[in-house]
Amino acid sequence: MRVPSFARAAVFALPLLSISLPALADIKIGVGVPLSGRLAAVGTQLRRGADQAVADINAKGGVLGQKLVVDAVDDGGEPTQSVAAANRLVTDRVAMVMGHMTTGTTMPAAQVYADEGVIVITPSSTSPELTAQGWDTLFRTCGRDDQQGQVIGAYLAEHYKGGKIAIVDDQTTYGKGLADAVRATLKAKGVAVALNGTLTAGEKDFSSMVTRLKSADVDAVFYGGLYPEAGLLVRQSRTAGLKAAFLAGDTLASDEFWTTAGAMGEGVMMAYNADVRQSPAAKEALDSFRKNGGEPNIFSLYSYAAVQVWAQAAAKAGSTDPKKVAAVLHSGQEFMTAVGPVSYDAKGDRKQNDYVIYAWHNGAYAPLAKP
């Protein structure tokens, strides 16, 4: 049978039409962390976690058959820069954001994401105020200040009830919130605080505070604040002869603390989640990190988990649409991650809480005691 020339043209055109169809676009994963400034050491580790998670997910086929790509923006660790970073990521049409590092930077950025309907999962912002805002697009893979504050306060009450306890904070949302949580726990346990004081984040000379601590002859100091000032405060206090025990929050889980404090950081304690690097859940991720740059900082695993959580929720939703993904995240189901199972309550907080006390020894930290 002879095929007419116009029919032959139509038959041969079909493959051309299929070839010309556009390929699926990559899915952008936003990263908003400090890549410059005084908090860049941890910010770089957080980005490393997101980069590795994206690489590992892509190696298994991506999400919904699409490749993930990282779109990283430096927020400098500053609230105003975090707003600019958030607006940039929204303009770039990212599917989700891993960030930001501190509560002070996450809070204003999260408002931008909420207004634009973009999911943000923070690996390290711990203030209860964040999830009290009612944003259904905000989640975290870390715990909360009130949870770690209870563990720290309980430890102080048990070991220093008859001594003099000082509480100092850096006046940031994170530092003050954590200090208030420790103070409230001590009050509930009938333990008085002998000295309350504040520092200013970014300053380097804490001689006046050290003098106050020495004059009060305190037995233990709780510091609510970030690791750069914590390292300096410990170093200057020890140099001045203060022998009091030092405790702080999860920000001290950074090698930069020891770099600053040096051998004078020996014995300094902190609260942090149980070390996930010892868990079987972290093995696959740790193997990837070790093949690509060596042992990760523990913060890297929490940012890795943030990307994992979103990827699993998007797969279950069958879509990257933020409303559909958020609905899955809020459903209460567990997501298996490098930091163990993660599930969320109605506010976007993790249901799991496993804070313990660690102590620094010879440049590394290890669990000291359970609450």
VOMARVEX-80073 format. One record per atom (N, C-alpha, C, O): residue in three letters; x, z, y. Coordinates in steps of 0.1 Angstrom, whole numbers, plus 5000, padded with zeros to 4 digits. Last residue first. Layout:
REM VOMARVEX-80073
ALAXZY;...
//
This chain:
REM VOMARVEX-80073
PRO521058185133;PRO520258285141;PRO519558375132;PRO518758465137;LYS524258175117;LYS522858125119;LYS522058235126;LYS522358345125;ALA527558125129;ALA526558205123;ALA525158145125;ALA525058055134;LEU529457915132;LEU529858055132;LEU528858145125;LEU529158225117;PRO530457585124;PRO529357695125;PRO529957835124;PRO530757855115;ALA533057465145;ALA532457485132;ALA531457595133;ALA531457675142;TYR535157245164;TYR534157345163;TYR533557345149;TYR533457245143;ALA538657205174;ALA537457165167;ALA536457275166;ALA536757395168;GLY540857315186;GLY540457185189;GLY539257125182;GLY538957015184;ASN541057585175;ASN542157485173;ASN541657345175;ASN542057255168;HIS537657635175;HIS538957685170;HIS539957565168;HIS539757475160;TRP534557725188;TRP535757635189;TRP536957705183;TRP537257825186;ALA531657785169;ALA532757845177;ALA533857735177;ALA534157675167;TYR527957775170;TYR529357725166;TYR530357795174;TYR530057855185;ILE524857865158;ILE525957895167;ILE527257845161;ILE527557865150;VAL522157625155;VAL522957735150;VAL524057755160;VAL524257685170;TYR518857475153;TYR520057515161;TYR520757635154;TYR520157725148;ASP516857305142;ASP517857375133;ASP519057415141;ASP520157395136;ASN513757165141;ASN514657245149;ASN515557325140;ASN515157415132;GLN511356905141;GLN512456975134;GLN513357045144;GLN513656995155;LYS509656765157;LYS509156885150;LYS510256965144;LYS510057085141;ARG510656655189;ARG510856655175;ARG510256785169;ARG510256895175;ASP508156555213;ASP509256645209;ASP509456635194;ASP508456615186;GLY505956425221;GLY507156345220;GLY508356425216;GLY509456375216;LYS503556565222;LYS504356555234;LYS505556455233;LYS506056415244;ALA502656575196;ALA501856505206;ALA502656475219;ALA502356385226;ASP505656555177;ASP504456615180;ASP503756535191;ASP504256425195;TYR507456345153;TYR507156395166;TYR505756455167;TYR504856425160;SER510256345131;SER508856325134;SER508556395147;SER509256485151;VAL513056255112;VAL512556285126;VAL511056255126;VAL510656145122;PRO515456355088;PRO514056315091;PRO513656355105;PRO513956465110;GLY518856295099;GLY517856355091;GLY516456305094;GLY516356215103;VAL520456155116;VAL520356295118;VAL519356365110;VAL518856475113;ALA520055895108;ALA521355955106;ALA521456095109;ALA522356165104;THR516655905095;THR517655865104;THR518955925100;THR519056005091;MET513355825087;MET514655865081;MET515755815090;MET515955695092;PHE510555955101;PHE511455845101;PHE512755895096;PHE513255995101;GLU507256065093;GLU508656085094;GLU509455955094;GLU509055865087;GLN504256075113;GLN505056035101;GLN506456055104;GLN506956055115;GLY502856115137;GLY503256235129;GLY504056205116;GLY504556295110;SER502155925155;SER501355945143;SER501656065134;SER500956095125;HIS503755855175;HIS502955975177;HIS502056005165;HIS501256105165;LEU504855625166;LEU505755735168;LEU504955865170;LEU505355975165;VAL502655455166;VAL503255485153;VAL504155615155;VAL504155705146;ALA502155445194;ALA501155495185;ALA501755535171;ALA501355635166;ALA504455315202;ALA504255455206;ALA503155525197;ALA503355635194;VAL503955065192;VAL505155135187;VAL504955285190;VAL505255375182;LYS501754985208;LYS501654995193;LYS502755075187;LYS502555155177;LYS502854995233;LYS501655085230;LYS501555095215;LYS501255205210;PRO504954805232;PRO505254955234;PRO504055045230;PRO504255145225;ASP505354565208;ASP504554605219;ASP504654765220;ASP504354835211;THR506654475186;THR507454555196;THR506654595208;THR507254645217;SER505054505154;SER505154455167;SER506154535176;SER506354655172;GLY504454645132;GLY504454495131;GLY504554435144;GLY504154315146;ALA504654915130;ALA503654865139;ALA503454715137;ALA502454655141;LYS506854925113;LYS505654975108;LYS504454925117;LYS503354905112;ALA508854815131;ALA508554755118;ALA507154795113;ALA506454715107;ALA508755015151;ALA508354875154;ALA508054795141;ALA507054715141;ALA509755235137;ALA508355235142;ALA507855095146;ALA506655065143;GLN512355145131;GLN511355175120;GLN509955175125;GLN509055125118;ALA513355125158;ALA513255005149;ALA512355025137;ALA511554935134;TRP513155395168;TRP512355285174;TRP512255165164;TRP511155105163;VAL514955515150;VAL513555555151;VAL512655445157;VAL511655415151;GLN517355385155;GLN516755375142;GLN515255415143;GLN514455345137;VAL517855465182;VAL517555325179;VAL516955305165;VAL516055225164;ALA518255735177;ALA517255695186;ALA516855545184;ALA515655505184;ALA520455745160;ALA519155785154;ALA517955735164;ALA516955695159;TYR522455685178;TYR522255595166;TYR520855625161;TYR520055525158;SER522255915193;SER521955795199;SER521655685189;SER520755595190;TYR523156095174;TYR521856115179;TYR521355995187;TYR520155965187;LEU525756005168;LEU524756005157;LEU523356025163;LEU522355965157;SER527056055192;SER526855915187;SER525855905177;SER525055805176;PHE527356325193;PHE526356265202;PHE526056125197;PHE524956075199;ILE529556375176;ILE528256405171;ILE527156345180;ILE526056315175;ASN531856105177;ASN531356225183;ASN529956245178;ASN529256155175;PRO533055945147;PRO532255945159;PRO532056085164;PRO532156185156;GLU536155825135;GLU535155935135;GLU534355935148;GLU534955935158;GLY536755465139;GLY537055605136;GLY535855695137;GLY534755655139;GLY536255195144;GLY536755275155;GLY536955425152;GLY537355505161;ASN534655105121;ASN534655045134;ASN535055135145;ASN534355155155;LYS534555255099;LYS535155125097;LYS535355055111;LYS536054955112;ARG533355475109;ARG534755495105;ARG535355355103;ARG536555345104;PHE530755385113;PHE531555425124;PHE533055425121;PHE533855375128;SER529955335086;SER530055225096;SER530855265108;SER531755185112;ASP530055595076;ASP530855495070;ASP531055375080;ASP532155315081;LEU528055715091;LEU529455755093;LEU530355655087;LEU531455625093;ALA525755585081;ALA526155555095;ALA527555595097;ALA528355525104;GLU525755685055;GLU525855535057;GLU526355505071;GLU527155415074;LYS525655965059;LYS526755905052;LYS526855755056;LYS527955705059;ALA523556115069;ALA524456055079;ALA525555965072;ALA526255895079;ALA522256225048;ALA521556125056;ALA522456055066;ALA522155945070;PRO523856425038;PRO523856295031;PRO523156185039;PRO523456065038;SER525556605064;SER524356575056;SER524456435050;SER525056345055;GLN527656655080;GLN527756715067;GLN526556675058;GLN526456715046;ARG526856565104;ARG527856495098;ARG528156535083;ARG528756475075;VAL525056735116;VAL524456635107;VAL525556555100;VAL525256485091;ASP525257065119;ASP526156955120;ASP525656845110;ASP525856855098;ALA522357185135;ALA523257195124;ALA523957065123;ALA523456955125;ASN522557165172;ASN521857145159;ASN522857155147;ASN524057135149;TYR524157445189;TYR523957295187;TYR523157285173;TYR523157375165;ALA525557665212;ALA524457635203;ALA524357485201;ALA524457415211;MET528957805212;MET527857715217;MET526757705207;MET526957735195;MET531957985221;MET530757955213;MET529757875220;MET529657865232;VAL535458005220;VAL534257985228;VAL533057935219;VAL533357855210;GLY537658025204;GLY536658125203;GLY535458105211;GLY534458175209;GLU539757865228;GLU539657925215;GLU538558035214;GLU538558125222;GLY540257765252;GLY538857745247;GLY538657805233;GLY537557805228;MET542857775257;MET542057885262;MET540557875258;MET539757965261;ALA543957545248;ALA543957655239;ALA543157775244;ALA542757865236;GLY541757355268;GLY542957365261;GLY542857485251;GLY541757525247;ALA539757285286;ALA540057425284;ALA541357445277;ALA542057545279;THR539856995285;THR539857065298;THR540357215296;THR541157265303;THR539756935258;THR540756875266;THR540956945279;THR542056965284;TRP537457075251;TRP538757125246;TRP539857065254;TRP540857125257;PHE535556905263;PHE535557045266;PHE536957105263;PHE537557175271;GLU535956665251;GLU536356675265;GLU536456825269;GLU537156865278;ASP534656665227;ASP536056695227;ASP536656715241;ASP537656775243;SER531556835228;SER532356725233;SER533756755232;SER534156865237;ALA529557035228;ALA529856955216;ALA530556825219;ALA530156715215;LEU528657155251;LEU530057175247;LEU530457105234;LEU531657115230;THR526057105253;THR526957015260;THR528357035256;THR529156945258;ASP524557305241;ASP524957195233;ASP525957095240;ASP526557015233;GLY525657605259;GLY524757515252;GLY525357395245;GLY526557395244;ALA527857895255;ALA527157785262;ALA526257705254;ALA526057745242;LEU529758185258;LEU528858105251;LEU528258005260;LEU528158025272;PHE532658395256;PHE531958285263;PHE531058215254;PHE531458185242;ALA533658735259;ALA533258625251;ALA532558515259;ALA531858555269;ALA536258845282;ALA534858835278;ALA534658715269;ALA535258615270;LYS538658875294;LYS538658875279;LYS537258855274;LYS537058855261;LEU540458755321;LEU539158795316;LEU539058775301;LEU539258665296;GLY542858665332;GLY542858775323;GLY541558825319;GLY541458935313;ALA543058425345;ALA542858545354;ALA542858675345;ALA542758785351;THR542958255324;THR544158265332;THR544258395341;THR545258455343;ARG540258285317;ARG541358325308;ARG542658345315;ARG543458445313;SER539058165339;SER538758295336;SER539858355327;SER540358475329;GLN540057895339;GLN540357985350;GLN540158135347;GLN540858215352;ARG538957815314;ARG540357815316;ARG540757905328;ARG541757985326;VAL536157845318;VAL536857915308;VAL538357925310;VAL538958035309;LEU535857665340;LEU535457805341;LEU536157895331;LEU536757995334;LEU536557425328;LEU537357475339;LEU537057625341;LEU537957705343;GLY534657385308;GLY536057395305;GLY536857455316;GLY537857535313;ALA532357385324;ALA532457485314;ALA533957505310;ALA534457615310;GLU532557155339;GLU532757285346;GLU532957395336;GLU533557495339;PRO532256965318;PRO533456965327;PRO533657095333;PRO534757145334;TYR529857025303;TYR531157055297;TYR532257045307;TYR533257125305;LEU527157185323;LEU527857075315;LEU529257105312;LEU529857195318;GLY525357495317;GLY525857385325;GLY526557285316;GLY526657295304;GLY525257825315;GLY524357705314;GLY524857595323;GLY524657605335;TYR527158055299;TYR527257955309;TYR526257835306;TYR526357775296;PHE527358395294;PHE526658275290;PHE526758175301;PHE526358215313;VAL529858625286;VAL529358535296;VAL528558415290;VAL529158345281;ALA530458965278;ALA530058825274;ALA529458755286;ALA528858805294;ASP531259185292;ASP531759165278;ASP531459025273;ASP532058975263;VAL532459235326;VAL531459185316;VAL532159165302;VAL533359145301;ASP533359365350;ASP533859395336;ASP532959355325;ASP532559445317;ALA532859295375;ALA531759355368;ALA532159395354;ALA531359465347;SER535359185381;SER534959305388;SER533759375381;SER533659495380;LYS535158945366;LYS536159055363;LYS535759185369;LYS535959295363;LEU533158815378;LEU533058845364;LEU533958955360;LEU533659045353;ARG534158785404;ARG532858855402;ARG532758905388;ARG532459015385;THR536358615399;THR536558755405;THR535358835403;THR535458955399;VAL535058395390;VAL535958465381;VAL536158605386;VAL536158695378;MET533858315414;MET532958355403;MET533858435393;MET533358535387;SER536058245429;SER535158355434;SER534258405422;SER534058525421;SER537258035414;SER537958165415;SER537058275420;SER537158395415;PHE536657785407;PHE535657885404;PHE536258025405;PHE535758115399;ASP537057465416;ASP537657595419;ASP536557705417;ASP535657715426;LYS535557235413;LYS536657255404;LYS537357395406;LYS538057445397;GLU532257085413;GLU533357165419;GLU534357195409;GLU534157185397;GLY530356975397;GLY531256885404;GLY532456955411;GLY533456895414;ALA527757205403;ALA528357095394;ALA529157005402;ALA528856965413;THR528457525414;THR527957395418;THR528557285409;THR529857275409;LEU527157825399;LEU528157735403;LEU527557605408;LEU526357585407;THR525658155400;THR525558015400;THR526857945404;THR527657995412;GLY524758455382;GLY525458385392;GLY525258235390;GLY524758185380;ASN524058785374;ASN523558655374;ASN524258575385;ASN524458625396;LEU524859055353;LEU525258975364;LEU524658835363;LEU524758775352;ALA523659195332;ALA524359275342;ALA524759195355;ALA524859245366;VAL520459195319;VAL521559105323;VAL522359175334;VAL521759215344;ALA519259395291;ALA519359365305;ALA520559275308;ALA521559265300;VAL517059355264;VAL518459355268;VAL518559315283;VAL518059205287;GLY514659335251;GLY514959455258;GLY516459465262;GLY516959575263;LYS513859095242;LYS514559185232;LYS515059315239;LYS515759385232;ALA512958965264;ALA511958995254;ALA512559095243;ALA511759165237;LYS515358935277;LYS514359025283;LYS513359065272;LYS512959185271;LEU516558735261;LEU517158875263;LEU516158975268;LEU516059085263;THR514758525266;THR514958585253;THR515558725253;THR515058805246;ALA515158485293;ALA513858525289;ALA513958585275;ALA513258685272;ARG517858405294;ARG517458525301;ARG516158575296;ARG515958695294;VAL517658165280;VAL518458275274;VAL518058405280;VAL517958505274;ALA516058015298;ALA515558045284;ALA516358155277;ALA515758235270;ASP517658005320;ASP516358085321;ASP515858115307;ASP515258215305;ALA519757845311;ALA519957985315;ALA518758065315;ALA518658185311;LEU518357605307;LEU518857675296;LEU519157825299;LEU518957905290;GLY517657555334;GLY516657565324;GLY517157645312;GLY516357725306;LYS520157535346;LYS519257635350;LYS518157665340;LYS517857775337;GLY521257305332;GLY521857435332;GLY520957545336;GLY520957655329;TYR519257095336;TYR519657135323;TYR520257275323;TYR519757365316;THR519157085364;THR517857105356;THR518257155342;THR517557245337;THR521857275378;THR521257145374;THR519957185366;THR519757295362;GLN523157515383;GLN522057475392;GLN521457335389;GLN520657285397;ASP524857605365;ASP525457515374;ASP524357455384;ASP524557355391;ASP524857965358;ASP524457825356;ASP524957745367;ASP525357785378;VAL525558265340;VAL525958175351;VAL525458035348;VAL525457995337;ILE525158585331;ILE524558455329;ILE524858375342;ILE524458415353;ALA526758855313;ALA526558775326;ALA525958645322;ALA526258585312;ILE526359175299;ILE526159025298;ILE525958965311;ILE525159005319;LYS527959445286;LYS527459385299;LYS527459235297;LYS528559175294;GLY526659605256;GLY527659565266;GLY527059505278;GLY525859505280;GLY524759645236;GLY525259765244;GLY526259725254;GLY526759825261;LYS524359385227;LYS523259465233;LYS523759585241;LYS523159615251;TYR525859185215;TYR526359245228;TYR525259335235;TYR525259345247;HIS524759095191;HIS526159125192;HIS526659195205;HIS527759255205;GLU522059055196;GLU522559115183;GLU523959165185;GLU524259275180;ALA521858925220;ALA521159055218;ALA521659125206;ALA521759255206;LEU523258695215;LEU523758785224;LEU523158925223;LEU523859025223;TYR521558575196;TYR522858605192;TYR523458715202;TYR524158805197;ALA519258545211;ALA519158625199;ALA520558665195;ALA520858785191;GLY520158355230;GLY519758485234;GLY519658585223;GLY520058705224;ILE520658135213;ILE521758195220;ILE521358335224;ILE522158435223;VAL518058085203;VAL519058115194;VAL520258185201;VAL520858275195;GLN516658045227;GLN516258155219;GLN517358185209;GLN517558305206;GLY517957815236;GLY517957935244;GLY517658055236;GLY518158165238;GLN517057625218;GLN518457665217;GLN518657795226;GLN519557875222;GLN514357615227;GLN514757635213;GLN516157685212;GLN516457785205;ASP514457555254;ASP513857675250;ASP514157715235;ASP514257835232;ASP515657295253;ASP516457415258;ASP515857545254;ASP516557645251;ARG515157115222;ARG514857155236;ARG515557275240;ARG516057355231;GLY516856855203;GLY515956965205;GLY515656995219;GLY515956915228;CYS516956485200;CYS517556615201;CYS516456725202;CYS515256695202;THR515556255203;THR516056285189;THR516756425189;THR517056475178;ARG512456215221;ARG513856245220;ARG514256275205;ARG513456305197;PHE510356005242;PHE510656075230;PHE512056125230;PHE512856085239;LEU507755865262;LEU509055935261;LEU509156015248;LEU508256085244;THR505355745265;THR506455655262;THR507755725260;THR508755665257;ASP503455915275;ASP503355885260;ASP504455785256;ASP504455745244;TRP504056185296;TRP504356045293;TRP504256015279;TRP504956075271;GLY503656455302;GLY502456375297;GLY502756225295;GLY501856155293;GLN505556625311;GLN504956535321;GLN503756455316;GLN503056395323;ALA506756775292;ALA505556835298;ALA504856745308;ALA503756775313;THR508956655284;THR507856615276;THR506556685281;THR505456665276;LEU510656765305;LEU510556625303;LEU509256585296;LEU508456505300;GLU510657045304;GLU509956975315;GLU509756825312;GLU508756775317;PRO512457125284;PRO511057115281;PRO510157045292;PRO509156995289;SER515556945283;SER514657025291;SER513157015286;SER512656905284;THR517456785271;THR516756895263;THR515756975271;THR515157065265;SER518756485262;SER518056555273;SER517156655268;SER516256625261;SER519856335241;SER520556455246;SER519956525257;SER520456625262;PRO518756095235;PRO519456165224;PRO519956295228;PRO520456375220;THR515555965244;THR516756025248;THR517456105236;THR516756175229;ILE513855675245;ILE514155785235;ILE515555845239;ILE516555775238;VAL511255505260;VAL512555565261;VAL512755675252;VAL511855765250;ILE509255215263;ILE509555335255;ILE511055375257;ILE511955295257;VAL507555115291;VAL508655095283;VAL509055225276;VAL509055335282;GLY505555095312;GLY505155095298;GLY506355065288;GLY506154995279;GLU506055135338;GLU506254995333;GLU505854985318;GLU505954875313;ASP505755405341;ASP505055315350;ASP504955175345;ASP504055105346;ALA507655495323;ALA506255525321;ALA505355435329;ALA504355375324;TYR510055415335;TYR509655355322;TYR508155375319;TYR507555295314;VAL509955575358;VAL510055425359;VAL509555365346;VAL508755275346;GLN510155825346;GLN508955785354;GLN508855635356;GLN507755575355;ALA512655815335;ALA511455815326;ALA510155785334;ALA509255725328;ALA514255845357;ALA514255725350;ALA513055705341;ALA512355605341;PRO513856115364;PRO513456015373;PRO513355875366;PRO512555795370;MET514756235338;MET513456265344;MET513056155354;MET511956095352;THR517456165332;THR516256115324;THR514956125331;THR514156035330;THR519056305349;THR518956155350;THR517856095342;THR517255995346;GLY518556565342;GLY518556525356;GLY518456375358;GLY517956325368;THR519056575315;THR517656585320;THR517556535334;THR516556475338;THR521456325305;THR521056455310;THR519556455314;THR518956355317;MET521356045295;MET522156155289;MET521656295292;MET521456385284;HIS518255885289;HIS519555885295;HIS520256015290;HIS519656085281;GLY518355645261;GLY518955715273;GLY517955815278;GLY516855825273;MET517555355250;MET518155465245;MET518855535257;MET519755475263;VAL514555185255;VAL515755235261;VAL516255355254;VAL515455445251;MET513054865244;MET513155015244;MET514355055251;MET515254975253;ALA513054605251;ALA511954655243;ALA511854805242;ALA510754865241;VAL513654485285;VAL514054545272;VAL512854595264;VAL511854635270;ARG513654325308;ARG512554315298;ARG513054365284;ARG512954305274;ASP515154345330;ASP515754265319;ASP514754255307;ASP515054195297;THR513554515345;THR513654375349;THR514154285338;THR513854175337;VAL514254745331;VAL512854705331;VAL512754555335;VAL512054475328;LEU516954775338;LEU516554755324;LEU515154695322;LEU514854615314;ARG516654815366;ARG517454695361;ARG517054665346;ARG516854555343;ASN515355055366;ASN514654935372;ASN515354805367;ASN514754705365;ALA517255215355;ALA515955195348;ALA515255075353;ALA514754995346;ALA519355205374;ALA519555155360;ALA518255125353;ALA518155025346;ALA518055335395;ALA518455195397;ALA518655125383;ALA518355015381;VAL517755575383;VAL516555505388;VAL516855355389;VAL516155275385;SER520355655380;SER519555635368;SER518255565372;SER517755485363;GLN521255685406;GLN521755575399;GLN520955545386;GLN520855435381;THR519955925412;THR519655805420;THR520055675412;THR519355575412;PRO521156105392;PRO519756075393;PRO519355945400;PRO518555865395;GLU524156015375;GLU523556055387;GLU522056015388;GLU521755905384;GLY525655905355;GLY525356045354;GLY524656105366;GLY524556225368;GLY525955635358;GLY526955725365;GLY526655875363;GLY527355955369;ASP524555455344;ASP523855535354;ASP524655635361;ASP524155705370;ASP525255125334;ASP525855255338;ASP525055325348;ASP524755275359;VAL523554965308;VAL523654985322;VAL524255125325;VAL523855225319;ALA523354725282;ALA523854855286;ALA524054855302;ALA524554765307;ASP521754595258;ASP521754565272;ASP522154705279;ASP521254785281;VAL522254465226;VAL522354575235;VAL522554535249;VAL523354445253;VAL519954295205;VAL521154295213;VAL521154405223;VAL520054445228;LEU518754215172;LEU518754305184;LEU520054285192;LEU521154255186;LYS516953945159;LYS518154005161;LYS518054105173;LYS517454065183;GLN513953945139;GLN514653915151;GLN515953995153;GLN515954115148;GLY512454025118;GLY513153905116;GLY513853855129;GLY514353745129;LEU511654285125;LEU510654175125;LEU511254035124;LEU510753945130;VAL514954335133;VAL513654395134;VAL512554285135;VAL512654205144;GLY517754265111;GLY517154295124;GLY515754355123;GLY515454435113;GLY518954235086;GLY517954145090;GLY517254165103;GLY516354095106;LYS521054405083;LYS519954415073;LYS518754325077;LYS517754335071;ALA522654375105;ALA523154335092;ALA522154335081;ALA522354275070;ASN521054485124;ASN521154335124;ASN521654295110;ASN521254185105;ILE521554755119;ILE520154705117;ILE520254555116;ILE519554495108;ASP524254765126;ASP523854795112;ASP522454745109;ASP522154695098;ALA524254705153;ALA525054625144;ALA524554645129;ALA524454545122;VAL522654915163;VAL522154775164;VAL522954685154;VAL522354595148;ALA524355125157;ALA522955115151;ALA522454975152;ALA521954925142;GLN526455075173;GLN526655075159;GLN525355065152;GLN525154995142;ASP525355095199;ASP526054965195;ASP526054965179;ASP525854855173;ALA524555365199;ALA523555255200;ALA524155125195;ALA523455045188;GLY527055495197;GLY526055515187;GLY524955405187;GLY524555355177;ARG528355405221;ARG528855365208;ARG527855385197;ARG527755295188;ARG526755535240;ARG526655385239;ARG527255345225;ARG526655255219;LEU527655795235;LEU526255765233;LEU526055615232;LEU525255565223;GLN530355775242;GLN529955805228;GLN528555765225;GLN528155725214;THR530055735269;THR530655625261;THR530355645246;THR530055545239;GLY528955975276;GLY528155855278;GLY528755745270;GLY527955665264;VAL531156145272;VAL529956155263;VAL529156035264;VAL528555985254;ALA532856045293;ALA533356065279;ALA532156065269;ALA532256005259;ALA531456035317;ALA531655915310;ALA532055935296;ALA531855845287;LEU530956235335;LEU530356245322;LEU530556125313;LEU529856105303;ARG532256165359;ARG532756285352;ARG532156305338;ARG532656375330;GLY532455795359;GLY532155935365;GLY532556045355;GLY533156015345;SER530755565337;SER531755595347;SER531455735352;SER530355795350;LEU528655555321;LEU529855485316;LEU531055495326;LEU532155445323;PRO525955735314;PRO527055735323;PRO528255675316;PRO528855725307;VAL523255515303;VAL524155635301;VAL525255625311;VAL525455515317;GLY520955325288;GLY521255385302;GLY521955515300;GLY521355615298;VAL520255045271;VAL521155165270;VAL521455205285;VAL522055135292;GLY517754845255;GLY518454905267;GLY519155025264;GLY518755115256;ILE517754585235;ILE517754725234;ILE518454785246;ILE519654765247;LYS515954285232;LYS516954365239;LYS516654515238;LYS515554565240;ILE515854055206;ILE515154175212;ILE516154265219;ILE517154305213;ASP516053705210;ASP516553825206;ASP515753945212;ASP515153925223;ALA513353475201;ALA514253535211;ALA514853665205;ALA514153735197;LEU513053225177;LEU512653365181;LEU513753415190;LEU514953405187;ALA513352895189;ALA513653005180;ALA513153135185;ALA512953145197;PRO510852645196;PRO511852735201;PRO512052845190;PRO511152885183;LEU510652325179;LEU510052455182;LEU511152555186;LEU512152565180;SER511952095171;SER511952125186;SER511352255189;SER511352305201;ILE511452075144;ILE512852105149;ILE512852155163;ILE513652235167;SER508851995144;SER509152125139;SER510552165143;SER510752285146;LEU509051735155;LEU508251835162;LEU508651975157;LEU508752065166;LEU510551605136;LEU511151625149;LEU510351735157;LEU510951815164;PRO508851595114;PRO509951685114;PRO510651705127;PRO511151815130;LEU506851415127;LEU506551545123;LEU507751635122;LEU507751745128;ALA507651155130;ALA507751235142;ALA507551385138;ALA507951475145;PHE507051015107;PHE508451045109;PHE508651145121;PHE509651205123;VAL504350995110;VAL504851065098;VAL506351105101;VAL506651225099;ALA504150835133;ALA503550965133;ALA504151055122;ALA504451175124;ALA505250595124;ALA505850665135;ALA505450815136;ALA506150905139;ARG503450515104;ARG504850555100;ARG505550635111;ARG506250725108;ALA501350465120;ALA501250575111;ALA502550615106;ALA502850735105;PHE502150235133;PHE501850355142;PHE501750485133;PHE502150595137;SER502450055112;SER503650105120;SER503350225128;SER504250315129;PRO500650135082;PRO500750075095;PRO501950135103;PRO502350255101;VAL501850085050;VAL501550185060;VAL501750125073;VAL502750065076;ARG500649915021;ARG501449905034;ARG500950005044;ARG499750025047;MET500850004988;MET500050005000;MET500950005012;MET501850085013;
//
